[in-house]
Amino acid sequence: MSKTENKCAIYVNGRFLTRKITGVERFSLEITKELIKLNPEIKIVAPHKAKKQQELDHSNILYMGVFSGHFWEQIILPLFLKRSGNPILLNFANTAPLLYKKKITTLHDIAFKDHPEWFSRKFSKYYNFLIPKLISSSKYILTVSGFSKDKIKENFKLSNDKISVIYNGISSGFDNNSPKKKPFDFNYYLTVGTLQPRKNLRRLLEAYHQITNPKNKLVIVGGINKNFNDDQIALSLSGQNIIIKDKVDDNELSALYQHAEKFIYPSLYEGFGLPVLEAIYFSCPVVASDIPVFKELFGDIICYFNPLDIQSIKSGIEQKTALNQNSELIKQIKKYNFTASAKKILGIIEKKKDSICA
């Protein structure tokens, strides 16, 4: 295929397939699946070490390079793309090759800049070097909420015509049409998220431990991420009422949401907050942090507490909570879906074809 023929071909950076599925990887996987449904010509370029390829059609994946990680993304990937006619490269997981110019980059949030204390020194230093250069070298920037869009524009002096919001959605692996088997023989509260400072689990646990004879146990779904400052995670995880589940598949997570008495999300900072949307999808009552992004996305559908106040979190845990089933509010939530987001991405490429494909 000639470089001219491949001028506006679309490839996806598949490095995310080598990593454990958390919020960013979930977004990357689901949006990629929807894009391929809409345009089967889209290809994914991934390292041979990619672990999640079973969730995608093999015919759409190009495996290349003996390396993975940053070296693969920054050196091997751009060399391959240049030999392949310089297609458009879609990057969905916060990073992208600096040396490749014909790219669209997704930045989920800029927590590394707003709260450097939450991250390891190595990670923070790398992102403060990488992200400004990625933004300036990308043809277009995507993000996942108006909150993140405003933060990115403000910090990196980005014009409004170079950035768009592409919302998260519900995984295609989730099914709420049939009842799931109850995962435990006891009642429980649920929270989901990597064990990292921004998730504010320390305060949640302090609040939970202050409840005398709690009627429900607390189930935490999440694992440790080495990129974050573990010294700041002073979790008190002992006790028979606290259950930690590191790895769960979509079926297990669906059952956990479906049978939870309440979903509690005390996060201090989010680009979107996908677990809140997932809990709403399963009609699980939600009480979450009173932070701008949740007010923007979920409004009065859920209940709120002050995430910095232990007593406020405790009250949120103990109060009777129900989703606001107002039809207009639920209609608002339904706009958060990966099909619509994939269509929007293709629309942006078509609209800005002259500048992106150049």
Backbone torsions as a table, in degrees:
resi	resn	phi	psi	omega
1	MET	NA	132.7	-178.3
2	SER	-78.1	162.6	178.6
3	LYS	-63.8	-34.1	179.4
4	THR	-66.7	-44.4	-179.1
5	GLU	-64.3	-30.5	-175.3
6	ASN	-94.9	10.2	-170.5
7	LYS	-54.9	-40.6	-178.2
8	CYS	-117.1	23.4	172.3
9	ALA	-64.4	153.4	-177.1
10	ILE	-119.0	124.5	175.0
11	TYR	-118.4	152.5	176.7
12	VAL	-112.5	133.4	174.2
13	ASN	-69.9	110.1	-174.8
14	GLY	-94.5	18.7	178.3
15	ARG	-58.5	-31.6	-178.8
16	PHE	-59.1	-21.6	-179.1
17	LEU	-70.4	-12.3	179.1
18	THR	-89.5	-4.7	-173.1
19	ARG	-110.3	159.8	174.5
20	LYS	-62.1	142.8	-178.0
21	ILE	-76.6	110.8	166.9
22	THR	-122.0	-161.7	-174.2
23	GLY	-58.7	-46.5	-178.1
24	VAL	-65.3	-43.8	179.6
25	GLU	-68.2	-35.7	176.7
26	ARG	-61.4	-47.1	176.6
27	PHE	-56.7	-47.6	-177.1
28	SER	-60.8	-45.5	-178.1
29	LEU	-66.0	-47.8	-175.0
30	GLU	-70.2	-39.6	-179.5
31	ILE	-68.6	-35.2	177.3
32	THR	-65.2	-43.9	178.7
33	LYS	-60.1	-41.8	-179.4
34	GLU	-69.5	-37.7	178.2
35	LEU	-62.0	-41.6	-179.5
36	ILE	-68.4	-33.8	175.1
37	LYS	-61.5	-40.1	-178.2
38	LEU	-77.9	-32.5	-178.9
39	ASN	-141.8	91.4	-176.8
40	PRO	-62.5	-10.7	179.4
41	GLU	-78.8	-12.7	-179.7
42	ILE	-66.9	135.5	179.8
43	LYS	-115.1	149.6	174.4
44	ILE	-107.7	130.9	175.4
45	VAL	-105.7	122.1	-174.5
46	ALA	-138.6	152.9	173.3
47	PRO	-65.3	157.2	177.6
48	HIS	-62.1	-22.4	-178.1
49	LYS	-82.6	5.3	-179.5
50	ALA	-54.7	135.1	-172.7
51	LYS	-103.6	-18.9	-171.2
52	LYS	-107.3	18.4	-174.7
53	GLN	-63.2	-19.5	-179.9
54	GLN	-66.2	-16.2	179.7
55	GLU	-88.5	-1.0	-179.0
56	LEU	-129.8	159.9	177.5
57	ASP	-70.6	121.6	-178.4
58	HIS	-56.3	-31.4	-175.3
59	SER	-66.7	-17.1	179.8
60	ASN	-96.1	-1.4	-175.8
61	ILE	-108.3	128.8	174.2
62	LEU	-104.9	110.2	178.9
63	TYR	-89.9	131.2	-179.8
64	MET	-156.2	151.2	176.7
65	GLY	87.5	139.3	179.0
66	VAL	-87.3	-9.5	-179.4
67	PHE	-100.2	175.9	172.6
68	SER	-148.0	-171.9	177.4
69	GLY	72.0	-155.3	-175.2
70	HIS	-61.1	-40.4	-177.7
71	PHE	-62.4	-44.6	178.1
72	TRP	-60.2	-45.6	-175.5
73	GLU	-70.0	-39.9	-173.3
74	GLN	-87.9	-24.0	-176.2
75	ILE	-118.4	-57.0	-174.3
76	ILE	-67.1	-46.9	-177.0
77	LEU	-60.6	-51.8	-179.0
78	PRO	-64.0	-33.1	176.3
79	LEU	-63.9	-42.3	178.6
80	PHE	-63.4	-43.8	-178.2
81	LEU	-63.6	-39.9	179.6
82	LYS	-66.1	-34.3	176.4
83	ARG	-74.1	-15.7	-175.5
84	SER	-102.4	17.6	174.6
85	GLY	92.5	14.1	177.6
86	ASN	57.0	59.9	176.8
87	PRO	-73.1	169.5	171.1
88	ILE	-70.4	133.2	177.7
89	LEU	-109.5	120.0	175.9
90	LEU	-93.9	127.0	-179.4
91	ASN	-119.8	120.9	-171.9
92	PHE	-111.2	-1.3	-169.5
93	ALA	-124.1	40.5	172.3
94	ASN	79.6	-18.1	179.4
95	THR	-126.6	166.2	-178.4
96	ALA	-166.3	163.0	178.5
97	PRO	-72.4	125.0	-179.2
98	LEU	-64.6	-37.0	-173.0
99	LEU	-80.6	-0.9	179.0
100	TYR	-110.2	121.2	-170.9
101	LYS	-90.0	-26.9	-172.4
102	LYS	-88.3	70.3	-172.6
103	LYS	-140.2	154.0	170.4
104	ILE	-116.6	128.8	-172.0
105	THR	-119.1	134.3	176.4
106	THR	-99.9	125.7	176.4
107	LEU	-118.7	112.0	-172.4
108	HIS	-73.7	-35.5	176.5
109	ASP	-165.5	176.5	175.6
110	ILE	-124.5	44.9	177.8
111	ALA	-58.5	-32.3	179.8
112	PHE	-59.7	-29.1	179.3
113	LYS	-90.6	-41.4	-179.0
114	ASP	-72.8	-31.1	-178.2
115	HIS	-139.8	70.2	-178.9
116	PRO	-62.5	-22.3	-178.8
117	GLU	-66.3	-16.4	-179.0
118	TRP	-82.3	-11.4	-170.8
119	PHE	-115.8	157.3	174.0
120	SER	-63.9	153.6	-178.4
121	ARG	-60.1	-41.4	-179.3
122	LYS	-63.3	-46.5	-179.2
123	PHE	-63.9	-46.4	-178.3
124	SER	-61.5	-43.3	179.9
125	LYS	-63.6	-42.7	-179.2
126	TYR	-65.2	-45.7	-178.4
127	TYR	-67.7	-36.0	178.2
128	ASN	-68.6	-25.1	172.9
129	PHE	-79.7	-46.0	-169.6
130	LEU	-75.2	-51.1	-167.6
131	ILE	-61.1	-47.0	178.3
132	PRO	-57.5	-38.5	179.9
133	LYS	-70.8	-36.5	177.4
134	LEU	-64.2	-43.2	-179.2
135	ILE	-62.1	-45.2	-177.6
136	SER	-71.8	-26.1	-177.1
137	SER	-95.2	-6.0	-179.9
138	SER	-87.3	147.6	176.8
139	LYS	-70.9	-29.6	-176.4
140	TYR	-159.0	152.6	-179.8
141	ILE	-119.7	135.9	173.3
142	LEU	-114.3	149.2	172.5
143	THR	-146.9	179.2	-165.2
144	VAL	-111.6	2.1	178.0
145	SER	-161.6	161.4	174.5
146	GLY	-63.0	-35.1	177.7
147	PHE	-58.2	-50.6	-179.4
148	SER	-67.4	-36.8	178.4
149	LYS	-59.5	-46.7	-179.6
150	ASP	-63.8	-40.4	179.9
151	LYS	-64.2	-44.4	-179.4
152	ILE	-65.2	-45.3	179.3
153	LYS	-60.8	-42.7	-177.3
154	GLU	-66.7	-44.0	-173.9
155	ASN	-79.7	-28.4	-174.6
156	PHE	-118.3	14.4	175.0
157	LYS	51.5	46.6	-176.7
158	LEU	-92.0	135.7	179.3
159	SER	-75.3	154.1	-175.0
160	ASN	-65.1	-24.3	-177.5
161	ASP	-86.5	7.7	178.7
162	LYS	-116.2	7.7	-177.5
163	ILE	-145.1	140.4	177.2
164	SER	-137.4	156.5	176.4
165	VAL	-91.7	126.8	175.6
166	ILE	-122.0	109.2	-171.9
167	TYR	-74.0	155.1	167.5
168	ASN	-70.0	173.1	176.6
169	GLY	-152.4	-165.6	-179.2
170	ILE	-96.2	135.5	179.9
171	SER	-57.9	140.7	176.6
172	SER	-66.6	-15.0	178.4
173	GLY	-82.4	-9.0	179.7
174	PHE	-85.9	143.3	178.5
175	ASP	-141.9	115.8	178.4
176	ASN	-110.2	14.9	-179.1
177	ASN	-82.4	-20.8	179.0
178	SER	-126.4	143.4	-179.5
179	PRO	-66.5	139.9	178.0
180	LYS	-98.2	153.3	175.9
181	LYS	-64.7	135.4	-179.8
182	LYS	-62.6	126.8	-173.5
183	PRO	-71.8	-22.2	-179.3
184	PHE	-133.5	162.2	176.1
185	ASP	-95.1	23.6	177.9
186	PHE	-140.6	163.6	177.6
187	ASN	-83.4	151.4	-175.5
188	TYR	-153.5	154.7	166.0
189	TYR	-94.0	155.0	-177.3
190	LEU	-128.2	140.6	166.7
191	THR	-138.3	148.5	-175.1
192	VAL	-131.8	130.1	176.8
193	GLY	160.3	149.1	176.2
194	THR	-57.1	142.4	-180.0
195	LEU	-75.6	90.9	-177.3
196	GLN	-144.7	159.3	-172.7
197	PRO	-55.4	-39.5	-174.5
198	ARG	-65.2	-23.8	-178.8
199	LYS	-74.6	-13.9	169.1
200	ASN	63.6	32.3	-177.3
201	LEU	-69.8	-26.4	178.2
202	ARG	-58.1	-47.1	179.9
203	ARG	-68.4	-36.9	177.4
204	LEU	-60.0	-43.7	-179.5
205	LEU	-67.2	-39.7	176.5
206	GLU	-59.7	-44.5	179.7
207	ALA	-64.8	-42.5	-179.0
208	TYR	-64.3	-41.6	-178.8
209	HIS	-67.5	-18.3	178.2
210	GLN	-81.2	-10.6	177.9
211	ILE	-79.1	123.3	-179.9
212	THR	-77.0	124.0	179.6
213	ASN	48.2	63.7	-178.9
214	PRO	-59.5	139.0	-179.4
215	LYS	-76.3	-23.5	-177.4
216	ASN	-121.3	141.0	173.0
217	LYS	-77.2	169.4	-180.0
218	LEU	-115.1	119.1	178.8
219	VAL	-104.3	124.9	179.7
220	ILE	-112.8	119.5	176.6
221	VAL	-103.0	113.7	-179.5
222	GLY	164.4	159.0	179.8
223	GLY	-127.7	174.1	179.2
224	ILE	-79.9	140.1	174.3
225	ASN	-116.8	123.7	-173.8
226	LYS	-67.5	-14.8	-178.9
227	ASN	-75.6	-11.6	-176.0
228	PHE	-104.3	158.4	-175.6
229	ASN	-76.2	94.8	-175.3
230	ASP	-64.1	-24.7	-179.8
231	ASP	-60.4	-23.4	-177.7
232	GLN	-91.2	-0.1	179.1
233	ILE	-99.8	88.3	-179.0
234	ALA	-93.5	68.3	-175.7
235	LEU	-83.0	134.3	173.4
236	SER	-102.2	89.9	-171.1
237	LEU	-98.3	5.4	-179.5
238	SER	-79.5	157.2	177.7
239	GLY	114.8	144.6	-174.9
240	GLN	-72.2	-11.7	-178.4
241	ASN	-89.4	-4.0	-179.3
242	ILE	-110.3	124.0	178.5
243	ILE	-121.0	126.7	178.6
244	ILE	-107.1	128.7	174.7
245	LYS	-122.2	112.8	-175.9
246	ASP	-78.7	-51.7	-174.9
247	LYS	-117.3	121.9	174.6
248	VAL	-135.8	146.1	175.5
249	ASP	-91.3	180.0	-176.1
250	ASP	-61.5	-37.9	179.7
251	ASN	-64.6	-43.8	178.8
252	GLU	-64.9	-43.8	-179.1
253	LEU	-65.6	-38.9	176.7
254	SER	-57.6	-46.3	-179.5
255	ALA	-64.4	-38.8	179.4
256	LEU	-63.1	-45.2	176.9
257	TYR	-63.6	-44.1	-172.7
258	GLN	-64.5	-31.9	-174.1
259	HIS	-107.2	-1.4	179.7
260	ALA	-67.8	140.8	175.3
261	GLU	-68.0	-31.8	-178.0
262	LYS	-163.6	145.6	172.9
263	PHE	-103.6	127.9	-176.2
264	ILE	-117.7	126.5	-176.4
265	TYR	-133.5	94.9	-173.8
266	PRO	-91.5	20.0	-173.2
267	SER	-55.7	143.1	179.3
268	LEU	-88.3	-21.0	-173.1
269	TYR	-160.9	130.1	178.2
270	GLU	-145.0	152.5	168.7
271	GLY	-82.3	-33.2	179.0
272	PHE	-141.7	-62.4	-176.2
273	GLY	96.7	56.9	-174.9
274	LEU	-55.9	-40.1	-179.6
275	PRO	-57.9	-30.0	177.2
276	VAL	-64.9	-45.7	178.2
277	LEU	-61.4	-41.4	179.6
278	GLU	-62.9	-42.6	178.9
279	ALA	-62.4	-42.4	177.8
280	ILE	-61.2	-40.8	179.6
281	TYR	-57.1	-36.2	179.7
282	PHE	-93.6	15.2	177.5
283	SER	57.9	30.9	178.0
284	CYS	-87.8	128.6	177.0
285	PRO	-57.0	138.4	-175.2
286	VAL	-123.9	134.6	168.0
287	VAL	-128.2	126.7	-170.7
288	ALA	-141.3	173.7	-179.0
289	SER	-64.0	141.1	175.6
290	ASP	-83.7	79.1	178.8
291	ILE	-124.2	155.2	-171.0
292	PRO	-54.6	-41.5	-174.8
293	VAL	-65.5	-35.7	178.8
294	PHE	-71.2	-37.4	176.5
295	LYS	-64.3	-38.8	178.3
296	GLU	-63.4	-46.7	-171.7
297	LEU	-86.6	-36.8	-170.4
298	PHE	-116.9	-9.7	172.8
299	GLY	46.3	-129.5	-175.8
300	ASP	-91.1	9.8	179.5
301	ILE	-69.3	-34.0	-177.2
302	ILE	-114.6	173.2	177.0
303	CYS	-103.4	160.3	-172.5
304	TYR	-131.1	157.6	170.9
305	PHE	-140.9	165.5	175.6
306	ASN	-80.6	113.8	-174.6
307	PRO	-70.5	-11.4	178.9
308	LEU	-94.6	-5.1	-174.1
309	ASP	-114.1	112.5	-178.0
310	ILE	-57.8	-43.0	-178.2
311	GLN	-67.3	-35.0	177.0
312	SER	-66.1	-40.5	177.1
313	ILE	-64.8	-43.5	179.3
314	LYS	-59.0	-43.8	178.1
315	SER	-62.9	-38.5	178.1
316	GLY	-63.4	-37.5	178.1
317	ILE	-66.5	-42.6	-171.2
318	GLU	-82.6	-27.2	-174.9
319	GLN	-69.9	151.9	174.1
320	LYS	-71.2	129.3	-173.7
321	THR	-128.5	138.3	175.2
322	ALA	-143.6	150.6	175.2
323	LEU	-70.0	141.4	173.5
324	ASN	-76.9	112.5	-173.8
325	GLN	-91.0	17.7	176.0
326	ASN	-51.9	128.4	-172.6
327	SER	-60.2	-35.9	-179.4
328	GLU	-69.0	-36.2	179.3
329	LEU	-69.2	-42.2	178.5
330	ILE	-65.3	-36.7	176.2
331	LYS	-60.6	-39.0	178.5
332	GLN	-61.8	-43.2	-178.5
333	ILE	-64.0	-34.6	-175.7
334	LYS	-66.3	-14.3	178.4
335	LYS	-75.0	-13.0	177.6
336	TYR	-85.4	90.7	178.8
337	ASN	-148.9	149.9	-172.8
338	PHE	-70.6	-28.1	177.9
339	THR	-63.9	-48.6	178.4
340	ALA	-61.9	-38.7	-179.3
341	SER	-67.8	-39.6	177.7
342	ALA	-64.2	-42.0	177.2
343	LYS	-61.4	-38.1	-179.7
344	LYS	-66.3	-40.2	178.2
345	ILE	-61.4	-46.8	178.7
346	LEU	-64.2	-33.8	176.5
347	GLY	-65.8	-39.3	177.9
348	ILE	-64.0	-44.0	179.6
349	ILE	-61.6	-42.8	179.7
350	GLU	-66.1	-44.5	-177.3
351	LYS	-65.5	-37.6	-176.7
352	LYS	-108.3	28.3	-174.5
353	LYS	-56.0	-40.8	-176.4
354	ASP	-61.4	-40.6	-178.5
355	SER	-84.4	-34.9	-177.5
356	ILE	-76.4	-41.0	-176.2
357	CYS	-84.5	-8.1	-176.5
358	ALA	-61.9	NA	NA
